[in-house]
């Protein structure tokens, strides 16, 4: 049975989705590393993971990925 569904997504949409997936997995990995290092008493590693400069870069990358994802959604909705 044929359907009218087209599965040709925009390349930017695919890249934005993949980037968002790996970004969220990275943030989850850092949170798990922070919890484990804090529970085992590794204060220096916990301090490094909680440094403001690291989270500023995570915030910048997150904003960039959100903007790329929004642009991809707008382009996808036009076509």
mmCIF file of the N, C-alpha and C atoms, coordinates in Angstrom:
data_MODEL
# 
_entry.id   MODEL 
# 
loop_
_atom_site.group_PDB 
_atom_site.id 
_atom_site.type_symbol 
_atom_site.label_atom_id 
_atom_site.label_alt_id 
_atom_site.label_comp_id 
_atom_site.label_asym_id 
_atom_site.label_entity_id 
_atom_site.label_seq_id 
_atom_site.pdbx_PDB_ins_code 
_atom_site.Cartn_x 
_atom_site.Cartn_y 
_atom_site.Cartn_z 
_atom_site.occupancy 
_atom_site.B_iso_or_equiv 
_atom_site.pdbx_formal_charge 
_atom_site.auth_seq_id 
_atom_site.auth_comp_id 
_atom_site.auth_asym_id 
_atom_site.auth_atom_id 
_atom_site.pdbx_PDB_model_num 
ATOM 1   N N  . UNK A 1 1  ? 0.831  -1.172 0.000  1.00 0.00 ? 1  UNK A N  1 
ATOM 2   C CA . UNK A 1 1  ? 0.000  0.000  0.000  1.00 0.00 ? 1  UNK A CA 1 
ATOM 3   C C  . UNK A 1 1  ? 0.874  1.233  0.000  1.00 0.00 ? 1  UNK A C  1 
ATOM 4   N N  . UNK A 1 2  ? 0.582  2.129  -0.903 1.00 0.00 ? 2  UNK A N  1 
ATOM 5   C CA . UNK A 1 2  ? 1.368  3.349  -1.004 1.00 0.00 ? 2  UNK A CA 1 
ATOM 6   C C  . UNK A 1 2  ? 0.810  4.410  -0.055 1.00 0.00 ? 2  UNK A C  1 
ATOM 7   N N  . UNK A 1 3  ? 1.732  5.155  0.533  1.00 0.00 ? 3  UNK A N  1 
ATOM 8   C CA . UNK A 1 3  ? 1.297  6.278  1.368  1.00 0.00 ? 3  UNK A CA 1 
ATOM 9   C C  . UNK A 1 3  ? 1.848  7.570  0.777  1.00 0.00 ? 3  UNK A C  1 
ATOM 10  N N  . UNK A 1 4  ? 1.290  8.655  1.175  1.00 0.00 ? 4  UNK A N  1 
ATOM 11  C CA . UNK A 1 4  ? 1.724  9.959  0.678  1.00 0.00 ? 4  UNK A CA 1 
ATOM 12  C C  . UNK A 1 4  ? 2.819  10.573 1.541  1.00 0.00 ? 4  UNK A C  1 
ATOM 13  N N  . UNK A 1 5  ? 3.343  9.811  2.467  1.00 0.00 ? 5  UNK A N  1 
ATOM 14  C CA . UNK A 1 5  ? 4.361  10.317 3.378  1.00 0.00 ? 5  UNK A CA 1 
ATOM 15  C C  . UNK A 1 5  ? 5.719  10.325 2.702  1.00 0.00 ? 5  UNK A C  1 
ATOM 16  N N  . UNK A 1 6  ? 6.363  11.496 2.700  1.00 0.00 ? 6  UNK A N  1 
ATOM 17  C CA . UNK A 1 6  ? 7.714  11.620 2.151  1.00 0.00 ? 6  UNK A CA 1 
ATOM 18  C C  . UNK A 1 6  ? 8.713  11.578 3.303  1.00 0.00 ? 6  UNK A C  1 
ATOM 19  N N  . UNK A 1 7  ? 9.754  10.811 3.145  1.00 0.00 ? 7  UNK A N  1 
ATOM 20  C CA . UNK A 1 7  ? 10.757 10.689 4.206  1.00 0.00 ? 7  UNK A CA 1 
ATOM 21  C C  . UNK A 1 7  ? 12.074 11.340 3.787  1.00 0.00 ? 7  UNK A C  1 
ATOM 22  N N  . UNK A 1 8  ? 11.998 12.455 3.126  1.00 0.00 ? 8  UNK A N  1 
ATOM 23  C CA . UNK A 1 8  ? 13.213 13.166 2.733  1.00 0.00 ? 8  UNK A CA 1 
ATOM 24  C C  . UNK A 1 8  ? 13.332 14.443 3.553  1.00 0.00 ? 8  UNK A C  1 
ATOM 25  N N  . UNK A 1 9  ? 13.867 14.285 4.759  1.00 0.00 ? 9  UNK A N  1 
ATOM 26  C CA . UNK A 1 9  ? 14.027 15.424 5.644  1.00 0.00 ? 9  UNK A CA 1 
ATOM 27  C C  . UNK A 1 9  ? 15.184 16.296 5.176  1.00 0.00 ? 9  UNK A C  1 
ATOM 28  N N  . UNK A 1 10 ? 15.161 17.496 5.641  1.00 0.00 ? 10 UNK A N  1 
ATOM 29  C CA . UNK A 1 10 ? 16.210 18.452 5.348  1.00 0.00 ? 10 UNK A CA 1 
ATOM 30  C C  . UNK A 1 10 ? 17.522 17.984 5.987  1.00 0.00 ? 10 UNK A C  1 
ATOM 31  N N  . UNK A 1 11 ? 18.630 18.171 5.296  1.00 0.00 ? 11 UNK A N  1 
ATOM 32  C CA . UNK A 1 11 ? 19.934 17.772 5.829  1.00 0.00 ? 11 UNK A CA 1 
ATOM 33  C C  . UNK A 1 11 ? 20.279 18.568 7.088  1.00 0.00 ? 11 UNK A C  1 
ATOM 34  N N  . UNK A 1 12 ? 19.912 19.849 7.115  1.00 0.00 ? 12 UNK A N  1 
ATOM 35  C CA . UNK A 1 12 ? 20.156 20.665 8.302  1.00 0.00 ? 12 UNK A CA 1 
ATOM 36  C C  . UNK A 1 12 ? 19.362 20.145 9.494  1.00 0.00 ? 12 UNK A C  1 
ATOM 37  N N  . UNK A 1 13 ? 18.144 19.683 9.238  1.00 0.00 ? 13 UNK A N  1 
ATOM 38  C CA . UNK A 1 13 ? 17.315 19.127 10.305 1.00 0.00 ? 13 UNK A CA 1 
ATOM 39  C C  . UNK A 1 13 ? 17.940 17.853 10.870 1.00 0.00 ? 13 UNK A C  1 
ATOM 40  N N  . UNK A 1 14 ? 18.489 17.009 10.002 1.00 0.00 ? 14 UNK A N  1 
ATOM 41  C CA . UNK A 1 14 ? 19.151 15.788 10.462 1.00 0.00 ? 14 UNK A CA 1 
ATOM 42  C C  . UNK A 1 14 ? 20.376 16.115 11.307 1.00 0.00 ? 14 UNK A C  1 
ATOM 43  N N  . UNK A 1 15 ? 21.176 17.076 10.848 1.00 0.00 ? 15 UNK A N  1 
ATOM 44  C CA . UNK A 1 15 ? 22.377 17.457 11.597 1.00 0.00 ? 15 UNK A CA 1 
ATOM 45  C C  . UNK A 1 15 ? 22.019 18.098 12.929 1.00 0.00 ? 15 UNK A C  1 
ATOM 46  N N  . UNK A 1 16 ? 20.994 18.942 12.942 1.00 0.00 ? 16 UNK A N  1 
ATOM 47  C CA . UNK A 1 16 ? 20.582 19.590 14.183 1.00 0.00 ? 16 UNK A CA 1 
ATOM 48  C C  . UNK A 1 16 ? 20.052 18.557 15.173 1.00 0.00 ? 16 UNK A C  1 
ATOM 49  N N  . UNK A 1 17 ? 19.295 17.592 14.695 1.00 0.00 ? 17 UNK A N  1 
ATOM 50  C CA . UNK A 1 17 ? 18.777 16.539 15.578 1.00 0.00 ? 17 UNK A CA 1 
ATOM 51  C C  . UNK A 1 17 ? 19.906 15.688 16.142 1.00 0.00 ? 17 UNK A C  1 
ATOM 52  N N  . UNK A 1 18 ? 20.858 15.334 15.289 1.00 0.00 ? 18 UNK A N  1 
ATOM 53  C CA . UNK A 1 18 ? 21.995 14.541 15.754 1.00 0.00 ? 18 UNK A CA 1 
ATOM 54  C C  . UNK A 1 18 ? 22.858 15.343 16.734 1.00 0.00 ? 18 UNK A C  1 
ATOM 55  N N  . UNK A 1 19 ? 23.075 16.620 16.438 1.00 0.00 ? 19 UNK A N  1 
ATOM 56  C CA . UNK A 1 19 ? 23.850 17.463 17.350 1.00 0.00 ? 19 UNK A CA 1 
ATOM 57  C C  . UNK A 1 19 ? 23.169 17.630 18.689 1.00 0.00 ? 19 UNK A C  1 
ATOM 58  N N  . UNK A 1 20 ? 21.837 17.799 18.684 1.00 0.00 ? 20 UNK A N  1 
ATOM 59  C CA . UNK A 1 20 ? 21.095 17.939 19.927 1.00 0.00 ? 20 UNK A CA 1 
ATOM 60  C C  . UNK A 1 20 ? 21.144 16.648 20.734 1.00 0.00 ? 20 UNK A C  1 
ATOM 61  N N  . UNK A 1 21 ? 21.067 15.505 20.050 1.00 0.00 ? 21 UNK A N  1 
ATOM 62  C CA . UNK A 1 21 ? 21.134 14.212 20.737 1.00 0.00 ? 21 UNK A CA 1 
ATOM 63  C C  . UNK A 1 21 ? 22.480 14.044 21.441 1.00 0.00 ? 21 UNK A C  1 
ATOM 64  N N  . UNK A 1 22 ? 23.560 14.300 20.717 1.00 0.00 ? 22 UNK A N  1 
ATOM 65  C CA . UNK A 1 22 ? 24.882 14.116 21.322 1.00 0.00 ? 22 UNK A CA 1 
ATOM 66  C C  . UNK A 1 22 ? 25.194 15.182 22.370 1.00 0.00 ? 22 UNK A C  1 
ATOM 67  N N  . UNK A 1 23 ? 24.648 16.379 22.210 1.00 0.00 ? 23 UNK A N  1 
ATOM 68  C CA . UNK A 1 23 ? 24.828 17.413 23.231 1.00 0.00 ? 23 UNK A CA 1 
ATOM 69  C C  . UNK A 1 23 ? 24.147 16.993 24.530 1.00 0.00 ? 23 UNK A C  1 
ATOM 70  N N  . UNK A 1 24 ? 22.914 16.504 24.436 1.00 0.00 ? 24 UNK A N  1 
ATOM 71  C CA . UNK A 1 24 ? 22.204 16.079 25.643 1.00 0.00 ? 24 UNK A CA 1 
ATOM 72  C C  . UNK A 1 24 ? 22.867 14.860 26.276 1.00 0.00 ? 24 UNK A C  1 
ATOM 73  N N  . UNK A 1 25 ? 23.398 13.951 25.470 1.00 0.00 ? 25 UNK A N  1 
ATOM 74  C CA . UNK A 1 25 ? 24.129 12.813 26.018 1.00 0.00 ? 25 UNK A CA 1 
ATOM 75  C C  . UNK A 1 25 ? 25.407 13.263 26.725 1.00 0.00 ? 25 UNK A C  1 
ATOM 76  N N  . UNK A 1 26 ? 26.082 14.272 26.186 1.00 0.00 ? 26 UNK A N  1 
ATOM 77  C CA . UNK A 1 26 ? 27.291 14.798 26.818 1.00 0.00 ? 26 UNK A CA 1 
ATOM 78  C C  . UNK A 1 26 ? 26.974 15.457 28.147 1.00 0.00 ? 26 UNK A C  1 
ATOM 79  N N  . UNK A 1 27 ? 25.906 16.248 28.178 1.00 0.00 ? 27 UNK A N  1 
ATOM 80  C CA . UNK A 1 27 ? 25.513 16.894 29.435 1.00 0.00 ? 27 UNK A CA 1 
ATOM 81  C C  . UNK A 1 27 ? 25.134 15.833 30.468 1.00 0.00 ? 27 UNK A C  1 
ATOM 82  N N  . UNK A 1 28 ? 24.410 14.801 30.042 1.00 0.00 ? 28 UNK A N  1 
ATOM 83  C CA . UNK A 1 28 ? 24.057 13.722 30.955 1.00 0.00 ? 28 UNK A CA 1 
ATOM 84  C C  . UNK A 1 28 ? 25.312 13.010 31.475 1.00 0.00 ? 28 UNK A C  1 
ATOM 85  N N  . UNK A 1 29 ? 26.290 12.809 30.613 1.00 0.00 ? 29 UNK A N  1 
ATOM 86  C CA . UNK A 1 29 ? 27.543 12.196 31.042 1.00 0.00 ? 29 UNK A CA 1 
ATOM 87  C C  . UNK A 1 29 ? 28.292 13.040 32.054 1.00 0.00 ? 29 UNK A C  1 
ATOM 88  N N  . UNK A 1 30 ? 28.294 14.361 31.857 1.00 0.00 ? 30 UNK A N  1 
ATOM 89  C CA . UNK A 1 30 ? 28.946 15.237 32.829 1.00 0.00 ? 30 UNK A CA 1 
ATOM 90  C C  . UNK A 1 30 ? 28.217 15.238 34.159 1.00 0.00 ? 30 UNK A C  1 
ATOM 91  N N  . UNK A 1 31 ? 26.906 15.170 34.127 1.00 0.00 ? 31 UNK A N  1 
ATOM 92  C CA . UNK A 1 31 ? 26.139 15.120 35.378 1.00 0.00 ? 31 UNK A CA 1 
ATOM 93  C C  . UNK A 1 31 ? 26.410 13.813 36.112 1.00 0.00 ? 31 UNK A C  1 
ATOM 94  N N  . UNK A 1 32 ? 26.456 12.714 35.380 1.00 0.00 ? 32 UNK A N  1 
ATOM 95  C CA . UNK A 1 32 ? 26.757 11.426 36.018 1.00 0.00 ? 32 UNK A CA 1 
ATOM 96  C C  . UNK A 1 32 ? 28.173 11.420 36.575 1.00 0.00 ? 32 UNK A C  1 
ATOM 97  N N  . UNK A 1 33 ? 29.130 11.981 35.836 1.00 0.00 ? 33 UNK A N  1 
ATOM 98  C CA . UNK A 1 33 ? 30.512 12.041 36.326 1.00 0.00 ? 33 UNK A CA 1 
ATOM 99  C C  . UNK A 1 33 ? 30.609 12.915 37.573 1.00 0.00 ? 33 UNK A C  1 
ATOM 100 N N  . UNK A 1 34 ? 29.837 13.994 37.604 1.00 0.00 ? 34 UNK A N  1 
ATOM 101 C CA . UNK A 1 34 ? 29.850 14.876 38.771 1.00 0.00 ? 34 UNK A CA 1 
ATOM 102 C C  . UNK A 1 34 ? 29.276 14.168 39.999 1.00 0.00 ? 34 UNK A C  1 
ATOM 103 N N  . UNK A 1 35 ? 28.178 13.452 39.816 1.00 0.00 ? 35 UNK A N  1 
ATOM 104 C CA . UNK A 1 35 ? 27.558 12.741 40.941 1.00 0.00 ? 35 UNK A CA 1 
ATOM 105 C C  . UNK A 1 35 ? 28.473 11.625 41.451 1.00 0.00 ? 35 UNK A C  1 
ATOM 106 N N  . UNK A 1 36 ? 29.055 10.865 40.533 1.00 0.00 ? 36 UNK A N  1 
ATOM 107 C CA . UNK A 1 36 ? 29.929 9.760  40.941 1.00 0.00 ? 36 UNK A CA 1 
ATOM 108 C C  . UNK A 1 36 ? 31.190 10.287 41.619 1.00 0.00 ? 36 UNK A C  1 
ATOM 109 N N  . UNK A 1 37 ? 31.795 11.331 41.064 1.00 0.00 ? 37 UNK A N  1 
ATOM 110 C CA . UNK A 1 37 ? 33.016 11.859 41.685 1.00 0.00 ? 37 UNK A CA 1 
ATOM 111 C C  . UNK A 1 37 ? 32.718 12.501 43.032 1.00 0.00 ? 37 UNK A C  1 
ATOM 112 N N  . UNK A 1 38 ? 31.558 13.089 43.170 1.00 0.00 ? 38 UNK A N  1 
ATOM 113 C CA . UNK A 1 38 ? 31.196 13.677 44.464 1.00 0.00 ? 38 UNK A CA 1 
ATOM 114 C C  . UNK A 1 38 ? 30.926 12.584 45.496 1.00 0.00 ? 38 UNK A C  1 
ATOM 115 N N  . UNK A 1 39 ? 30.324 11.493 45.070 1.00 0.00 ? 39 UNK A N  1 
ATOM 116 C CA . UNK A 1 39 ? 30.025 10.419 46.020 1.00 0.00 ? 39 UNK A CA 1 
ATOM 117 C C  . UNK A 1 39 ? 31.290 9.680  46.450 1.00 0.00 ? 39 UNK A C  1 
ATOM 118 N N  . UNK A 1 40 ? 32.309 9.624  45.580 1.00 0.00 ? 40 UNK A N  1 
ATOM 119 C CA . UNK A 1 40 ? 33.558 8.978  45.962 1.00 0.00 ? 40 UNK A CA 1 
ATOM 120 C C  . UNK A 1 40 ? 34.556 9.934  46.605 1.00 0.00 ? 40 UNK A C  1 
ATOM 121 N N  . UNK A 1 41 ? 34.204 11.193 46.720 1.00 0.00 ? 41 UNK A N  1 
ATOM 122 C CA . UNK A 1 41 ? 35.044 12.149 47.433 1.00 0.00 ? 41 UNK A CA 1 
ATOM 123 C C  . UNK A 1 41 ? 36.145 12.769 46.606 1.00 0.00 ? 41 UNK A C  1 
ATOM 124 N N  . UNK A 1 42 ? 36.029 12.793 45.312 1.00 0.00 ? 42 UNK A N  1 
ATOM 125 C CA . UNK A 1 42 ? 37.042 13.420 44.456 1.00 0.00 ? 42 UNK A CA 1 
ATOM 126 C C  . UNK A 1 42 ? 36.682 14.900 44.300 1.00 0.00 ? 42 UNK A C  1 
ATOM 127 N N  . UNK A 1 43 ? 37.077 15.692 45.275 1.00 0.00 ? 43 UNK A N  1 
ATOM 128 C CA . UNK A 1 43 ? 36.678 17.103 45.315 1.00 0.00 ? 43 UNK A CA 1 
ATOM 129 C C  . UNK A 1 43 ? 37.290 17.904 44.173 1.00 0.00 ? 43 UNK A C  1 
ATOM 130 N N  . UNK A 1 44 ? 38.511 17.573 43.763 1.00 0.00 ? 44 UNK A N  1 
ATOM 131 C CA . UNK A 1 44 ? 39.146 18.340 42.690 1.00 0.00 ? 44 UNK A CA 1 
ATOM 132 C C  . UNK A 1 44 ? 38.436 18.117 41.360 1.00 0.00 ? 44 UNK A C  1 
ATOM 133 N N  . UNK A 1 45 ? 38.021 16.882 41.091 1.00 0.00 ? 45 UNK A N  1 
ATOM 134 C CA . UNK A 1 45 ? 37.299 16.591 39.856 1.00 0.00 ? 45 UNK A CA 1 
ATOM 135 C C  . UNK A 1 45 ? 35.909 17.221 39.877 1.00 0.00 ? 45 UNK A C  1 
ATOM 136 N N  . UNK A 1 46 ? 35.266 17.204 41.035 1.00 0.00 ? 46 UNK A N  1 
ATOM 137 C CA . UNK A 1 46 ? 33.952 17.834 41.165 1.00 0.00 ? 46 UNK A CA 1 
ATOM 138 C C  . UNK A 1 46 ? 34.059 19.337 40.951 1.00 0.00 ? 46 UNK A C  1 
ATOM 139 N N  . UNK A 1 47 ? 35.105 19.950 41.490 1.00 0.00 ? 47 UNK A N  1 
ATOM 140 C CA . UNK A 1 47 ? 35.293 21.390 41.309 1.00 0.00 ? 47 UNK A CA 1 
ATOM 141 C C  . UNK A 1 47 ? 35.555 21.723 39.848 1.00 0.00 ? 47 UNK A C  1 
ATOM 142 N N  . UNK A 1 48 ? 36.288 20.857 39.157 1.00 0.00 ? 48 UNK A N  1 
ATOM 143 C CA . UNK A 1 48 ? 36.553 21.098 37.738 1.00 0.00 ? 48 UNK A CA 1 
ATOM 144 C C  . UNK A 1 48 ? 35.267 20.971 36.920 1.00 0.00 ? 48 UNK A C  1 
ATOM 145 N N  . UNK A 1 49 ? 34.445 19.970 37.238 1.00 0.00 ? 49 UNK A N  1 
ATOM 146 C CA . UNK A 1 49 ? 33.202 19.768 36.484 1.00 0.00 ? 49 UNK A CA 1 
ATOM 147 C C  . UNK A 1 49 ? 32.171 20.856 36.771 1.00 0.00 ? 49 UNK A C  1 
ATOM 148 N N  . UNK A 1 50 ? 32.238 21.469 37.921 1.00 0.00 ? 50 UNK A N  1 
ATOM 149 C CA . UNK A 1 50 ? 31.281 22.518 38.273 1.00 0.00 ? 50 UNK A CA 1 
ATOM 150 C C  . UNK A 1 50 ? 31.818 23.919 38.006 1.00 0.00 ? 50 UNK A C  1 
ATOM 151 N N  . UNK A 1 51 ? 32.931 24.032 37.302 1.00 0.00 ? 51 UNK A N  1 
ATOM 152 C CA . UNK A 1 51 ? 33.498 25.347 37.040 1.00 0.00 ? 51 UNK A CA 1 
ATOM 153 C C  . UNK A 1 51 ? 32.576 26.153 36.121 1.00 0.00 ? 51 UNK A C  1 
ATOM 154 N N  . UNK A 1 52 ? 32.448 27.446 36.400 1.00 0.00 ? 52 UNK A N  1 
ATOM 155 C CA . UNK A 1 52 ? 31.535 28.270 35.599 1.00 0.00 ? 52 UNK A CA 1 
ATOM 156 C C  . UNK A 1 52 ? 31.945 28.386 34.131 1.00 0.00 ? 52 UNK A C  1 
ATOM 157 N N  . UNK A 1 53 ? 33.235 28.372 33.850 1.00 0.00 ? 53 UNK A N  1 
ATOM 158 C CA . UNK A 1 53 ? 33.663 28.508 32.460 1.00 0.00 ? 53 UNK A CA 1 
ATOM 159 C C  . UNK A 1 53 ? 33.225 27.311 31.610 1.00 0.00 ? 53 UNK A C  1 
ATOM 160 N N  . UNK A 1 54 ? 33.224 26.121 32.199 1.00 0.00 ? 54 UNK A N  1 
ATOM 161 C CA . UNK A 1 54 ? 32.772 24.930 31.482 1.00 0.00 ? 54 UNK A CA 1 
ATOM 162 C C  . UNK A 1 54 ? 31.283 25.018 31.176 1.00 0.00 ? 54 UNK A C  1 
ATOM 163 N N  . UNK A 1 55 ? 30.484 25.458 32.135 1.00 0.00 ? 55 UNK A N  1 
ATOM 164 C CA . UNK A 1 55 ? 29.035 25.526 31.931 1.00 0.00 ? 55 UNK A CA 1 
ATOM 165 C C  . UNK A 1 55 ? 28.653 26.687 31.028 1.00 0.00 ? 55 UNK A C  1 
ATOM 166 N N  . UNK A 1 56 ? 29.483 27.733 30.979 1.00 0.00 ? 56 UNK A N  1 
ATOM 167 C CA . UNK A 1 56 ? 29.239 28.814 30.018 1.00 0.00 ? 56 UNK A CA 1 
ATOM 168 C C  . UNK A 1 56 ? 29.386 28.276 28.595 1.00 0.00 ? 56 UNK A C  1 
ATOM 169 N N  . UNK A 1 57 ? 30.414 27.435 28.370 1.00 0.00 ? 57 UNK A N  1 
ATOM 170 C CA . UNK A 1 57 ? 30.584 26.843 27.041 1.00 0.00 ? 57 UNK A CA 1 
ATOM 171 C C  . UNK A 1 57 ? 29.451 25.885 26.700 1.00 0.00 ? 57 UNK A C  1 
ATOM 172 N N  . UNK A 1 58 ? 28.993 25.126 27.684 1.00 0.00 ? 58 UNK A N  1 
ATOM 173 C CA . UNK A 1 58 ? 27.830 24.262 27.446 1.00 0.00 ? 58 UNK A CA 1 
ATOM 174 C C  . UNK A 1 58 ? 26.604 25.093 27.089 1.00 0.00 ? 58 UNK A C  1 
ATOM 175 N N  . UNK A 1 59 ? 26.423 26.216 27.776 1.00 0.00 ? 59 UNK A N  1 
ATOM 176 C CA . UNK A 1 59 ? 25.292 27.086 27.478 1.00 0.00 ? 59 UNK A CA 1 
ATOM 177 C C  . UNK A 1 59 ? 25.401 27.659 26.067 1.00 0.00 ? 59 UNK A C  1 
ATOM 178 N N  . UNK A 1 60 ? 26.593 28.081 25.676 1.00 0.00 ? 60 UNK A N  1 
ATOM 179 C CA . UNK A 1 60 ? 26.783 28.622 24.327 1.00 0.00 ? 60 UNK A CA 1 
ATOM 180 C C  . UNK A 1 60 ? 26.502 27.576 23.248 1.00 0.00 ? 60 UNK A C  1 
ATOM 181 N N  . UNK A 1 61 ? 26.997 26.373 23.450 1.00 0.00 ? 61 UNK A N  1 
ATOM 182 C CA . UNK A 1 61 ? 26.760 25.308 22.482 1.00 0.00 ? 61 UNK A CA 1 
ATOM 183 C C  . UNK A 1 61 ? 25.273 24.965 22.433 1.00 0.00 ? 61 UNK A C  1 
ATOM 184 N N  . UNK A 1 62 ? 24.618 24.954 23.596 1.00 0.00 ? 62 UNK A N  1 
ATOM 185 C CA . UNK A 1 62 ? 23.188 24.678 23.635 1.00 0.00 ? 62 UNK A CA 1 
ATOM 186 C C  . UNK A 1 62 ? 22.372 25.728 22.908 1.00 0.00 ? 62 UNK A C  1 
ATOM 187 N N  . UNK A 1 63 ? 22.715 26.993 23.079 1.00 0.00 ? 63 UNK A N  1 
ATOM 188 C CA . UNK A 1 63 ? 22.009 28.069 22.380 1.00 0.00 ? 63 UNK A CA 1 
ATOM 189 C C  . UNK A 1 63 ? 22.244 27.965 20.878 1.00 0.00 ? 63 UNK A C  1 
ATOM 190 N N  . UNK A 1 64 ? 23.470 27.667 20.481 1.00 0.00 ? 64 UNK A N  1 
ATOM 191 C CA . UNK A 1 64 ? 23.774 27.505 19.062 1.00 0.00 ? 64 UNK A CA 1 
ATOM 192 C C  . UNK A 1 64 ? 22.963 26.359 18.450 1.00 0.00 ? 64 UNK A C  1 
ATOM 193 N N  . UNK A 1 65 ? 22.922 25.217 19.128 1.00 0.00 ? 65 UNK A N  1 
ATOM 194 C CA . UNK A 1 65 ? 22.161 24.085 18.620 1.00 0.00 ? 65 UNK A CA 1 
ATOM 195 C C  . UNK A 1 65 ? 20.669 24.377 18.579 1.00 0.00 ? 65 UNK A C  1 
ATOM 196 N N  . UNK A 1 66 ? 20.172 25.114 19.567 1.00 0.00 ? 66 UNK A N  1 
ATOM 197 C CA . UNK A 1 66 ? 18.758 25.480 19.560 1.00 0.00 ? 66 UNK A CA 1 
ATOM 198 C C  . UNK A 1 66 ? 18.443 26.392 18.368 1.00 0.00 ? 66 UNK A C  1 
ATOM 199 N N  . UNK A 1 67 ? 19.321 27.343 18.075 1.00 0.00 ? 67 UNK A N  1 
ATOM 200 C CA . UNK A 1 67 ? 19.103 28.232 16.927 1.00 0.00 ? 67 UNK A CA 1 
ATOM 201 C C  . UNK A 1 67 ? 19.156 27.460 15.608 1.00 0.00 ? 67 UNK A C  1 
ATOM 202 N N  . UNK A 1 68 ? 20.117 26.545 15.476 1.00 0.00 ? 68 UNK A N  1 
ATOM 203 C CA . UNK A 1 68 ? 20.201 25.733 14.258 1.00 0.00 ? 68 UNK A CA 1 
ATOM 204 C C  . UNK A 1 68 ? 18.952 24.868 14.123 1.00 0.00 ? 68 UNK A C  1 
ATOM 205 N N  . UNK A 1 69 ? 18.486 24.299 15.236 1.00 0.00 ? 69 UNK A N  1 
ATOM 206 C CA . UNK A 1 69 ? 17.282 23.487 15.211 1.00 0.00 ? 69 UNK A CA 1 
ATOM 207 C C  . UNK A 1 69 ? 16.065 24.323 14.827 1.00 0.00 ? 69 UNK A C  1 
ATOM 208 N N  . UNK A 1 70 ? 15.963 25.547 15.342 1.00 0.00 ? 70 UNK A N  1 
ATOM 209 C CA . UNK A 1 70 ? 14.839 26.419 14.991 1.00 0.00 ? 70 UNK A CA 1 
ATOM 210 C C  . UNK A 1 70 ? 14.874 26.797 13.513 1.00 0.00 ? 70 UNK A C  1 
ATOM 211 N N  . UNK A 1 71 ? 16.066 27.084 12.989 1.00 0.00 ? 71 UNK A N  1 
ATOM 212 C CA . UNK A 1 71 ? 16.194 27.397 11.562 1.00 0.00 ? 71 UNK A CA 1 
ATOM 213 C C  . UNK A 1 71 ? 15.805 26.194 10.716 1.00 0.00 ? 71 UNK A C  1 
ATOM 214 N N  . UNK A 1 72 ? 16.226 25.000 11.137 1.00 0.00 ? 72 UNK A N  1 
ATOM 215 C CA . UNK A 1 72 ? 15.880 23.785 10.398 1.00 0.00 ? 72 UNK A CA 1 
ATOM 216 C C  . UNK A 1 72 ? 14.376 23.534 10.417 1.00 0.00 ? 72 UNK A C  1 
ATOM 217 N N  . UNK A 1 73 ? 13.715 23.825 11.538 1.00 0.00 ? 73 UNK A N  1 
ATOM 218 C CA . UNK A 1 73 ? 12.270 23.638 11.615 1.00 0.00 ? 73 UNK A CA 1 
ATOM 219 C C  . UNK A 1 73 ? 11.556 24.626 10.690 1.00 0.00 ? 73 UNK A C  1 
ATOM 220 N N  . UNK A 1 74 ? 12.025 25.863 10.651 1.00 0.00 ? 74 UNK A N  1 
ATOM 221 C CA . UNK A 1 74 ? 11.415 26.857 9.755  1.00 0.00 ? 74 UNK A CA 1 
ATOM 222 C C  . UNK A 1 74 ? 11.614 26.466 8.305  1.00 0.00 ? 74 UNK A C  1 
ATOM 223 N N  . UNK A 1 75 ? 12.809 26.027 7.941  1.00 0.00 ? 75 UNK A N  1 
ATOM 224 C CA . UNK A 1 75 ? 13.064 25.608 6.567  1.00 0.00 ? 75 UNK A CA 1 
ATOM 225 C C  . UNK A 1 75 ? 12.232 24.388 6.220  1.00 0.00 ? 75 UNK A C  1 
ATOM 226 N N  . UNK A 1 76 ? 12.106 23.449 7.152  1.00 0.00 ? 76 UNK A N  1 
ATOM 227 C CA . UNK A 1 76 ? 11.312 22.238 6.917  1.00 0.00 ? 76 UNK A CA 1 
ATOM 228 C C  . UNK A 1 76 ? 9.828  22.568 6.757  1.00 0.00 ? 76 UNK A C  1 
ATOM 229 N N  . UNK A 1 77 ? 9.346  23.550 7.486  1.00 0.00 ? 77 UNK A N  1 
ATOM 230 C CA . UNK A 1 77 ? 7.925  23.884 7.387  1.00 0.00 ? 77 UNK A CA 1 
ATOM 231 C C  . UNK A 1 77 ? 7.613  24.630 6.092  1.00 0.00 ? 77 UNK A C  1 
ATOM 232 N N  . UNK A 1 78 ? 8.594  25.298 5.514  1.00 0.00 ? 78 UNK A N  1 
ATOM 233 C CA . UNK A 1 78 ? 8.373  26.000 4.244  1.00 0.00 ? 78 UNK A CA 1 
ATOM 234 C C  . UNK A 1 78 ? 8.281  25.032 3.064  1.00 0.00 ? 78 UNK A C  1 
ATOM 235 N N  . UNK A 1 79 ? 8.998  23.940 3.148  1.00 0.00 ? 79 UNK A N  1 
ATOM 236 C CA . UNK A 1 79 ? 9.004  23.025 1.998  1.00 0.00 ? 79 UNK A CA 1 
ATOM 237 C C  . UNK A 1 79 ? 7.921  21.988 2.066  1.00 0.00 ? 79 UNK A C  1 
# 
